[in-house]
């Protein structure tokens, strides 16, 4: 598994937590930051998947 996939999954998880906390406390900026982190994580995870596919 490529390191980008691991980092991407971690960023997605962090984004989910930030987004949830933002919703709970009513902090729109935290919620938006969390959503952005989730998207970045998904992209990074996809890049890692492509790298894995190329290695095979």
PDB file of N, CA, C, O and CB in Angstrom:
ATOM      1  N   UNK A   1       0.844  -1.176   0.000  1.00  0.00           N
ATOM      2  CA  UNK A   1       0.000   0.000   0.000  1.00  0.00           C
ATOM      3  C   UNK A   1       0.890   1.240   0.000  1.00  0.00           C
ATOM      4  O   UNK A   1       1.841   1.339   0.775  1.00  0.00           O
ATOM      5  CB  UNK A   1      -0.960  -0.003   1.219  1.00  0.00           C
ATOM      6  N   UNK A   2       0.574   2.153  -0.856  1.00  0.00           N
ATOM      7  CA  UNK A   2       1.357   3.376  -1.004  1.00  0.00           C
ATOM      8  C   UNK A   2       1.131   4.314   0.188  1.00  0.00           C
ATOM      9  O   UNK A   2       0.050   4.346   0.776  1.00  0.00           O
ATOM     10  CB  UNK A   2       0.993   4.087  -2.321  1.00  0.00           C
ATOM     11  N   UNK A   3       2.168   5.067   0.526  1.00  0.00           N
ATOM     12  CA  UNK A   3       2.067   5.990   1.675  1.00  0.00           C
ATOM     13  C   UNK A   3       1.017   7.071   1.439  1.00  0.00           C
ATOM     14  O   UNK A   3       0.456   7.595   2.402  1.00  0.00           O
ATOM     15  CB  UNK A   3       3.428   6.647   1.953  1.00  0.00           C
ATOM     16  N   UNK A   4       0.735   7.418   0.178  1.00  0.00           N
ATOM     17  CA  UNK A   4      -0.304   8.400  -0.120  1.00  0.00           C
ATOM     18  C   UNK A   4      -1.689   7.876   0.260  1.00  0.00           C
ATOM     19  O   UNK A   4      -2.555   8.645   0.676  1.00  0.00           O
ATOM     20  CB  UNK A   4      -0.272   8.772  -1.604  1.00  0.00           C
ATOM     21  N   UNK A   5      -1.891   6.583   0.117  1.00  0.00           N
ATOM     22  CA  UNK A   5      -3.187   6.008   0.494  1.00  0.00           C
ATOM     23  C   UNK A   5      -3.389   6.089   1.996  1.00  0.00           C
ATOM     24  O   UNK A   5      -4.489   6.384   2.463  1.00  0.00           O
ATOM     25  CB  UNK A   5      -3.292   4.549   0.025  1.00  0.00           C
ATOM     26  N   UNK A   6      -2.339   5.830   2.747  1.00  0.00           N
ATOM     27  CA  UNK A   6      -2.427   5.891   4.208  1.00  0.00           C
ATOM     28  C   UNK A   6      -2.656   7.327   4.666  1.00  0.00           C
ATOM     29  O   UNK A   6      -3.531   7.591   5.490  1.00  0.00           O
ATOM     30  CB  UNK A   6      -1.147   5.321   4.856  1.00  0.00           C
ATOM     31  N   UNK A   7      -1.867   8.249   4.128  1.00  0.00           N
ATOM     32  CA  UNK A   7      -2.004   9.654   4.501  1.00  0.00           C
ATOM     33  C   UNK A   7      -3.372  10.194   4.075  1.00  0.00           C
ATOM     34  O   UNK A   7      -3.985  10.981   4.797  1.00  0.00           O
ATOM     35  CB  UNK A   7      -0.874  10.492   3.866  1.00  0.00           C
ATOM     36  N   UNK A   8      -3.841   9.776   2.921  1.00  0.00           N
ATOM     37  CA  UNK A   8      -5.146  10.224   2.438  1.00  0.00           C
ATOM     38  C   UNK A   8      -6.272   9.735   3.329  1.00  0.00           C
ATOM     39  O   UNK A   8      -7.200  10.484   3.634  1.00  0.00           O
ATOM     40  CB  UNK A   8      -5.373   9.748   1.017  1.00  0.00           C
ATOM     41  N   UNK A   9      -6.193   8.483   3.745  1.00  0.00           N
ATOM     42  CA  UNK A   9      -7.219   7.943   4.634  1.00  0.00           C
ATOM     43  C   UNK A   9      -7.208   8.668   5.978  1.00  0.00           C
ATOM     44  O   UNK A   9      -8.263   8.933   6.556  1.00  0.00           O
ATOM     45  CB  UNK A   9      -7.009   6.435   4.842  1.00  0.00           C
ATOM     46  N   UNK A  10      -6.024   8.985   6.467  1.00  0.00           N
ATOM     47  CA  UNK A  10      -5.911   9.710   7.735  1.00  0.00           C
ATOM     48  C   UNK A  10      -6.495  11.112   7.604  1.00  0.00           C
ATOM     49  O   UNK A  10      -7.167  11.598   8.514  1.00  0.00           O
ATOM     50  CB  UNK A  10      -4.438   9.786   8.188  1.00  0.00           C
ATOM     51  N   UNK A  11      -6.238  11.760   6.473  1.00  0.00           N
ATOM     52  CA  UNK A  11      -6.760  13.115   6.254  1.00  0.00           C
ATOM     53  C   UNK A  11      -8.283  13.086   6.123  1.00  0.00           C
ATOM     54  O   UNK A  11      -8.968  13.990   6.600  1.00  0.00           O
ATOM     55  CB  UNK A  11      -6.126  13.748   4.990  1.00  0.00           C
ATOM     56  N   UNK A  12      -8.810  12.046   5.475  1.00  0.00           N
ATOM     57  CA  UNK A  12     -10.263  11.902   5.369  1.00  0.00           C
ATOM     58  C   UNK A  12     -10.892  11.757   6.752  1.00  0.00           C
ATOM     59  O   UNK A  12     -11.915  12.375   7.047  1.00  0.00           O
ATOM     60  CB  UNK A  12     -10.624  10.688   4.490  1.00  0.00           C
ATOM     61  N   UNK A  13     -10.272  10.937   7.593  1.00  0.00           N
ATOM     62  CA  UNK A  13     -10.782  10.729   8.945  1.00  0.00           C
ATOM     63  C   UNK A  13     -10.733  12.024   9.747  1.00  0.00           C
ATOM     64  O   UNK A  13     -11.694  12.376  10.432  1.00  0.00           O
ATOM     65  CB  UNK A  13      -9.979   9.633   9.659  1.00  0.00           C
ATOM     66  N   UNK A  14      -9.615  12.727   9.657  1.00  0.00           N
ATOM     67  CA  UNK A  14      -9.478  14.007  10.359  1.00  0.00           C
ATOM     68  C   UNK A  14     -10.545  14.991   9.879  1.00  0.00           C
ATOM     69  O   UNK A  14     -11.132  15.718  10.681  1.00  0.00           O
ATOM     70  CB  UNK A  14      -8.064  14.601  10.143  1.00  0.00           C
ATOM     71  N   UNK A  15     -10.790  15.010   8.583  1.00  0.00           N
ATOM     72  CA  UNK A  15     -11.798  15.896   8.021  1.00  0.00           C
ATOM     73  C   UNK A  15     -13.194  15.554   8.516  1.00  0.00           C
ATOM     74  O   UNK A  15     -13.995  16.444   8.803  1.00  0.00           O
ATOM     75  CB  UNK A  15     -11.759  15.835   6.512  1.00  0.00           C
ATOM     76  N   UNK A  16     -13.481  14.271   8.613  1.00  0.00           N
ATOM     77  CA  UNK A  16     -14.790  13.846   9.115  1.00  0.00           C
ATOM     78  C   UNK A  16     -14.993  14.294  10.554  1.00  0.00           C
ATOM     79  O   UNK A  16     -16.071  14.761  10.922  1.00  0.00           O
ATOM     80  CB  UNK A  16     -14.935  12.324   9.015  1.00  0.00           C
ATOM     81  N   UNK A  17     -13.957  14.151  11.360  1.00  0.00           N
ATOM     82  CA  UNK A  17     -14.050  14.562  12.757  1.00  0.00           C
ATOM     83  C   UNK A  17     -14.259  16.068  12.855  1.00  0.00           C
ATOM     84  O   UNK A  17     -15.123  16.533  13.598  1.00  0.00           O
ATOM     85  CB  UNK A  17     -12.787  14.146  13.529  1.00  0.00           C
ATOM     86  N   UNK A  18     -13.462  16.831  12.097  1.00  0.00           N
ATOM     87  CA  UNK A  18     -13.598  18.295  12.127  1.00  0.00           C
ATOM     88  C   UNK A  18     -14.989  18.727  11.664  1.00  0.00           C
ATOM     89  O   UNK A  18     -15.590  19.628  12.249  1.00  0.00           O
ATOM     90  CB  UNK A  18     -12.521  18.953  11.241  1.00  0.00           C
ATOM     91  N   UNK A  19     -15.491  18.090  10.624  1.00  0.00           N
ATOM     92  CA  UNK A  19     -16.802  18.438  10.096  1.00  0.00           C
ATOM     93  C   UNK A  19     -17.893  18.142  11.129  1.00  0.00           C
ATOM     94  O   UNK A  19     -18.796  18.956  11.324  1.00  0.00           O
ATOM     95  CB  UNK A  19     -17.076  17.671   8.789  1.00  0.00           C
ATOM     96  N   UNK A  20     -17.817  16.992  11.784  1.00  0.00           N
ATOM     97  CA  UNK A  20     -18.799  16.616  12.793  1.00  0.00           C
ATOM     98  C   UNK A  20     -18.762  17.561  13.985  1.00  0.00           C
ATOM     99  O   UNK A  20     -19.806  17.997  14.470  1.00  0.00           O
ATOM    100  CB  UNK A  20     -18.560  15.188  13.253  1.00  0.00           C
ATOM    101  N   UNK A  21     -17.560  17.876  14.457  1.00  0.00           N
ATOM    102  CA  UNK A  21     -17.422  18.787  15.590  1.00  0.00           C
ATOM    103  C   UNK A  21     -17.953  20.171  15.200  1.00  0.00           C
ATOM    104  O   UNK A  21     -18.618  20.832  15.997  1.00  0.00           O
ATOM    105  CB  UNK A  21     -15.937  18.875  16.051  1.00  0.00           C
ATOM    106  N   UNK A  22     -17.664  20.593  13.999  1.00  0.00           N
ATOM    107  CA  UNK A  22     -18.166  21.873  13.515  1.00  0.00           C
ATOM    108  C   UNK A  22     -19.687  21.929  13.511  1.00  0.00           C
ATOM    109  O   UNK A  22     -20.280  22.946  13.872  1.00  0.00           O
ATOM    110  CB  UNK A  22     -17.643  22.141  12.124  1.00  0.00           C
ATOM    111  N   UNK A  23     -20.316  20.826  13.100  1.00  0.00           N
ATOM    112  CA  UNK A  23     -21.778  20.769  13.113  1.00  0.00           C
ATOM    113  C   UNK A  23     -22.309  20.821  14.545  1.00  0.00           C
ATOM    114  O   UNK A  23     -23.285  21.513  14.834  1.00  0.00           O
ATOM    115  CB  UNK A  23     -22.272  19.492  12.408  1.00  0.00           C
ATOM    116  N   UNK A  24     -21.651  20.077  15.433  1.00  0.00           N
ATOM    117  CA  UNK A  24     -22.125  20.009  16.818  1.00  0.00           C
ATOM    118  C   UNK A  24     -22.039  21.349  17.541  1.00  0.00           C
ATOM    119  O   UNK A  24     -22.946  21.712  18.290  1.00  0.00           O
ATOM    120  CB  UNK A  24     -21.330  18.977  17.580  1.00  0.00           C
ATOM    121  N   UNK A  25     -20.955  22.080  17.318  1.00  0.00           N
ATOM    122  CA  UNK A  25     -20.767  23.343  18.033  1.00  0.00           C
ATOM    123  C   UNK A  25     -21.262  24.549  17.236  1.00  0.00           C
ATOM    124  O   UNK A  25     -21.233  25.678  17.725  1.00  0.00           O
ATOM    125  CB  UNK A  25     -19.304  23.527  18.373  1.00  0.00           C
ATOM    126  N   UNK A  26     -21.712  24.305  16.015  1.00  0.00           N
ATOM    127  CA  UNK A  26     -22.236  25.394  15.200  1.00  0.00           C
ATOM    128  C   UNK A  26     -21.157  26.288  14.612  1.00  0.00           C
ATOM    129  O   UNK A  26     -21.388  27.474  14.374  1.00  0.00           O
ATOM    130  CB  UNK A  26     -23.169  26.222  16.014  1.00  0.00           C
ATOM    131  N   UNK A  27     -19.984  25.725  14.378  1.00  0.00           N
ATOM    132  CA  UNK A  27     -18.859  26.475  13.813  1.00  0.00           C
ATOM    133  C   UNK A  27     -18.776  26.181  12.317  1.00  0.00           C
ATOM    134  O   UNK A  27     -18.279  25.130  11.914  1.00  0.00           O
ATOM    135  CB  UNK A  27     -17.514  26.107  14.531  1.00  0.00           C
ATOM    136  N   UNK A  28     -19.261  27.104  11.504  1.00  0.00           N
ATOM    137  CA  UNK A  28     -19.310  26.895  10.056  1.00  0.00           C
ATOM    138  C   UNK A  28     -17.916  26.773   9.447  1.00  0.00           C
ATOM    139  O   UNK A  28     -17.714  25.996   8.514  1.00  0.00           O
ATOM    140  CB  UNK A  28     -20.063  28.036   9.390  1.00  0.00           C
ATOM    141  N   UNK A  29     -16.946  27.541   9.971  1.00  0.00           N
ATOM    142  CA  UNK A  29     -15.588  27.479   9.423  1.00  0.00           C
ATOM    143  C   UNK A  29     -14.968  26.107   9.676  1.00  0.00           C
ATOM    144  O   UNK A  29     -14.348  25.533   8.781  1.00  0.00           O
ATOM    145  CB  UNK A  29     -14.705  28.584  10.037  1.00  0.00           C
ATOM    146  N   UNK A  30     -15.130  25.584  10.877  1.00  0.00           N
ATOM    147  CA  UNK A  30     -14.588  24.263  11.206  1.00  0.00           C
ATOM    148  C   UNK A  30     -15.251  23.194  10.351  1.00  0.00           C
ATOM    149  O   UNK A  30     -14.595  22.259   9.892  1.00  0.00           O
ATOM    150  CB  UNK A  30     -14.783  23.947  12.703  1.00  0.00           C
ATOM    151  N   UNK A  31     -16.535  23.333  10.143  1.00  0.00           N
ATOM    152  CA  UNK A  31     -17.280  22.395   9.310  1.00  0.00           C
ATOM    153  C   UNK A  31     -16.770  22.432   7.870  1.00  0.00           C
ATOM    154  O   UNK A  31     -16.585  21.385   7.250  1.00  0.00           O
ATOM    155  CB  UNK A  31     -18.785  22.713   9.353  1.00  0.00           C
ATOM    156  N   UNK A  32     -16.547  23.619   7.345  1.00  0.00           N
ATOM    157  CA  UNK A  32     -16.047  23.780   5.981  1.00  0.00           C
ATOM    158  C   UNK A  32     -14.619  23.252   5.856  1.00  0.00           C
ATOM    159  O   UNK A  32     -14.284  22.589   4.874  1.00  0.00           O
ATOM    160  CB  UNK A  32     -16.104  25.255   5.561  1.00  0.00           C
ATOM    161  N   UNK A  33     -13.779  23.546   6.848  1.00  0.00           N
ATOM    162  CA  UNK A  33     -12.404  23.027   6.841  1.00  0.00           C
ATOM    163  C   UNK A  33     -12.408  21.506   6.844  1.00  0.00           C
ATOM    164  O   UNK A  33     -11.606  20.878   6.152  1.00  0.00           O
ATOM    165  CB  UNK A  33     -11.614  23.556   8.054  1.00  0.00           C
ATOM    166  N   UNK A  34     -13.301  20.919   7.614  1.00  0.00           N
ATOM    167  CA  UNK A  34     -13.401  19.462   7.669  1.00  0.00           C
ATOM    168  C   UNK A  34     -13.801  18.868   6.333  1.00  0.00           C
ATOM    169  O   UNK A  34     -13.249  17.857   5.901  1.00  0.00           O
ATOM    170  CB  UNK A  34     -14.395  19.048   8.728  1.00  0.00           C
ATOM    171  N   UNK A  35     -14.764  19.501   5.684  1.00  0.00           N
ATOM    172  CA  UNK A  35     -15.200  19.021   4.371  1.00  0.00           C
ATOM    173  C   UNK A  35     -14.058  19.125   3.356  1.00  0.00           C
ATOM    174  O   UNK A  35     -13.878  18.237   2.523  1.00  0.00           O
ATOM    175  CB  UNK A  35     -16.429  19.823   3.880  1.00  0.00           C
ATOM    176  N   UNK A  36     -13.295  20.210   3.432  1.00  0.00           N
ATOM    177  CA  UNK A  36     -12.158  20.382   2.517  1.00  0.00           C
ATOM    178  C   UNK A  36     -11.095  19.319   2.779  1.00  0.00           C
ATOM    179  O   UNK A  36     -10.521  18.775   1.835  1.00  0.00           O
ATOM    180  CB  UNK A  36     -11.546  21.796   2.666  1.00  0.00           C
ATOM    181  N   UNK A  37     -10.828  19.019   4.045  1.00  0.00           N
ATOM    182  CA  UNK A  37      -9.848  17.987   4.380  1.00  0.00           C
ATOM    183  C   UNK A  37     -10.301  16.625   3.849  1.00  0.00           C
ATOM    184  O   UNK A  37      -9.483  15.839   3.372  1.00  0.00           O
ATOM    185  CB  UNK A  37      -9.632  17.922   5.907  1.00  0.00           C
ATOM    186  N   UNK A  38     -11.600  16.352   3.934  1.00  0.00           N
ATOM    187  CA  UNK A  38     -12.116  15.083   3.417  1.00  0.00           C
ATOM    188  C   UNK A  38     -11.869  14.963   1.919  1.00  0.00           C
ATOM    189  O   UNK A  38     -11.459  13.908   1.434  1.00  0.00           O
ATOM    190  CB  UNK A  38     -13.615  14.952   3.716  1.00  0.00           C
ATOM    191  N   UNK A  39     -12.121  16.043   1.190  1.00  0.00           N
ATOM    192  CA  UNK A  39     -11.912  16.022  -0.261  1.00  0.00           C
ATOM    193  C   UNK A  39     -10.430  15.829  -0.581  1.00  0.00           C
ATOM    194  O   UNK A  39     -10.077  15.031  -1.449  1.00  0.00           O
ATOM    195  CB  UNK A  39     -12.435  17.328  -0.906  1.00  0.00           C
ATOM    196  N   UNK A  40      -9.563  16.565   0.125  1.00  0.00           N
ATOM    197  CA  UNK A  40      -8.118  16.409  -0.086  1.00  0.00           C
ATOM    198  C   UNK A  40      -7.686  14.977   0.196  1.00  0.00           C
ATOM    199  O   UNK A  40      -6.877  14.413  -0.540  1.00  0.00           O
ATOM    200  CB  UNK A  40      -7.330  17.385   0.809  1.00  0.00           C
ATOM    201  N   UNK A  41      -8.222  14.395   1.250  1.00  0.00           N
ATOM    202  CA  UNK A  41      -7.882  13.019   1.604  1.00  0.00           C
ATOM    203  C   UNK A  41      -8.321  12.034   0.541  1.00  0.00           C
ATOM    204  O   UNK A  41      -7.593  11.094   0.220  1.00  0.00           O
ATOM    205  CB  UNK A  41      -8.507  12.651   2.928  1.00  0.00           C
ATOM    206  N   UNK A  42      -9.504  12.242  -0.005  1.00  0.00           N
ATOM    207  CA  UNK A  42      -9.996  11.346  -1.057  1.00  0.00           C
ATOM    208  C   UNK A  42      -9.112  11.429  -2.299  1.00  0.00           C
ATOM    209  O   UNK A  42      -8.816  10.414  -2.929  1.00  0.00           O
ATOM    210  CB  UNK A  42     -11.452  11.691  -1.420  1.00  0.00           C
ATOM    211  N   UNK A  43      -8.700  12.633  -2.639  1.00  0.00           N
ATOM    212  CA  UNK A  43      -7.829  12.813  -3.805  1.00  0.00           C
ATOM    213  C   UNK A  43      -6.485  12.145  -3.566  1.00  0.00           C
ATOM    214  O   UNK A  43      -5.979  11.433  -4.433  1.00  0.00           O
ATOM    215  CB  UNK A  43      -7.633  14.310  -4.117  1.00  0.00           C
ATOM    216  N   UNK A  44      -5.904  12.373  -2.389  1.00  0.00           N
ATOM    217  CA  UNK A  44      -4.609  11.778  -2.073  1.00  0.00           C
ATOM    218  C   UNK A  44      -4.704  10.253  -2.055  1.00  0.00           C
ATOM    219  O   UNK A  44      -3.792   9.562  -2.510  1.00  0.00           O
ATOM    220  CB  UNK A  44      -4.098  12.296  -0.720  1.00  0.00           C
ATOM    221  N   UNK A  45      -5.804   9.738  -1.530  1.00  0.00           N
ATOM    222  CA  UNK A  45      -6.005   8.291  -1.505  1.00  0.00           C
ATOM    223  C   UNK A  45      -6.103   7.740  -2.926  1.00  0.00           C
ATOM    224  O   UNK A  45      -5.557   6.676  -3.216  1.00  0.00           O
ATOM    225  CB  UNK A  45      -7.272   7.935  -0.705  1.00  0.00           C
ATOM    226  N   UNK A  46      -6.787   8.452  -3.805  1.00  0.00           N
ATOM    227  CA  UNK A  46      -6.913   8.021  -5.198  1.00  0.00           C
ATOM    228  C   UNK A  46      -5.559   8.028  -5.899  1.00  0.00           C
ATOM    229  O   UNK A  46      -5.255   7.123  -6.676  1.00  0.00           O
ATOM    230  CB  UNK A  46      -7.898   8.924  -5.949  1.00  0.00           C
ATOM    231  N   UNK A  47      -4.755   9.037  -5.629  1.00  0.00           N
ATOM    232  CA  UNK A  47      -3.409   9.100  -6.205  1.00  0.00           C
ATOM    233  C   UNK A  47      -2.587   7.901  -5.747  1.00  0.00           C
ATOM    234  O   UNK A  47      -1.871   7.286  -6.537  1.00  0.00           O
ATOM    235  CB  UNK A  47      -2.703  10.420  -5.810  1.00  0.00           C
ATOM    236  N   UNK A  48      -2.699   7.579  -4.466  1.00  0.00           N
ATOM    237  CA  UNK A  48      -2.000   6.410  -3.946  1.00  0.00           C
ATOM    238  C   UNK A  48      -2.464   5.129  -4.608  1.00  0.00           C
ATOM    239  O   UNK A  48      -1.661   4.232  -4.864  1.00  0.00           O
ATOM    240  CB  UNK A  48      -2.190   6.309  -2.454  1.00  0.00           C
ATOM    241  N   UNK A  49      -3.756   5.036  -4.886  1.00  0.00           N
ATOM    242  CA  UNK A  49      -4.291   3.862  -5.579  1.00  0.00           C
ATOM    243  C   UNK A  49      -3.732   3.740  -6.981  1.00  0.00           C
ATOM    244  O   UNK A  49      -3.432   2.638  -7.440  1.00  0.00           O
ATOM    245  CB  UNK A  49      -5.806   3.924  -5.634  1.00  0.00           C
ATOM    246  N   UNK A  50      -3.590   4.867  -7.664  1.00  0.00           N
ATOM    247  CA  UNK A  50      -2.999   4.848  -9.003  1.00  0.00           C
ATOM    248  C   UNK A  50      -1.542   4.410  -8.953  1.00  0.00           C
ATOM    249  O   UNK A  50      -1.082   3.644  -9.800  1.00  0.00           O
ATOM    250  CB  UNK A  50      -3.110   6.228  -9.657  1.00  0.00           C
ATOM    251  N   UNK A  51      -0.825   4.902  -7.954  1.00  0.00           N
ATOM    252  CA  UNK A  51       0.574   4.503  -7.800  1.00  0.00           C
ATOM    253  C   UNK A  51       0.693   3.005  -7.547  1.00  0.00           C
ATOM    254  O   UNK A  51       1.587   2.346  -8.077  1.00  0.00           O
ATOM    255  CB  UNK A  51       1.228   5.282  -6.655  1.00  0.00           C
ATOM    256  N   UNK A  52      -0.219   2.469  -6.729  1.00  0.00           N
ATOM    257  CA  UNK A  52      -0.220   1.029  -6.467  1.00  0.00           C
ATOM    258  C   UNK A  52      -0.480   0.254  -7.751  1.00  0.00           C
ATOM    259  O   UNK A  52       0.162  -0.763  -8.009  1.00  0.00           O
ATOM    260  CB  UNK A  52      -1.276   0.670  -5.406  1.00  0.00           C
ATOM    261  N   UNK A  53      -1.422   0.736  -8.556  1.00  0.00           N
ATOM    262  CA  UNK A  53      -1.767   0.050  -9.794  1.00  0.00           C
ATOM    263  C   UNK A  53      -0.587   0.070 -10.776  1.00  0.00           C
ATOM    264  O   UNK A  53      -0.366  -0.896 -11.506  1.00  0.00           O
ATOM    265  CB  UNK A  53      -3.007   0.698 -10.435  1.00  0.00           C
ATOM    266  N   UNK A  54       0.163   1.169 -10.786  1.00  0.00           N
ATOM    267  CA  UNK A  54       1.309   1.268 -11.696  1.00  0.00           C
ATOM    268  C   UNK A  54       2.431   0.316 -11.268  1.00  0.00           C
ATOM    269  O   UNK A  54       3.136  -0.235 -12.113  1.00  0.00           O
ATOM    270  CB  UNK A  54       1.834   2.718 -11.743  1.00  0.00           C
ATOM    271  N   UNK A  55       2.590   0.128  -9.973  1.00  0.00           N
ATOM    272  CA  UNK A  55       3.643  -0.749  -9.460  1.00  0.00           C
ATOM    273  C   UNK A  55       3.441  -2.207  -9.832  1.00  0.00           C
ATOM    274  O   UNK A  55       4.404  -2.968  -9.932  1.00  0.00           O
ATOM    275  CB  UNK A  55       3.725  -0.626  -7.970  1.00  0.00           C
ATOM    276  N   UNK A  56       2.185  -2.598 -10.038  1.00  0.00           N
ATOM    277  CA  UNK A  56       1.884  -4.010 -10.335  1.00  0.00           C
ATOM    278  C   UNK A  56       2.218  -4.364 -11.700  1.00  0.00           C
ATOM    279  O   UNK A  56       2.026  -5.510 -12.106  1.00  0.00           O
ATOM    280  CB  UNK A  56       0.469  -4.324 -10.103  1.00  0.00           C
TER     281      UNK A  56
END
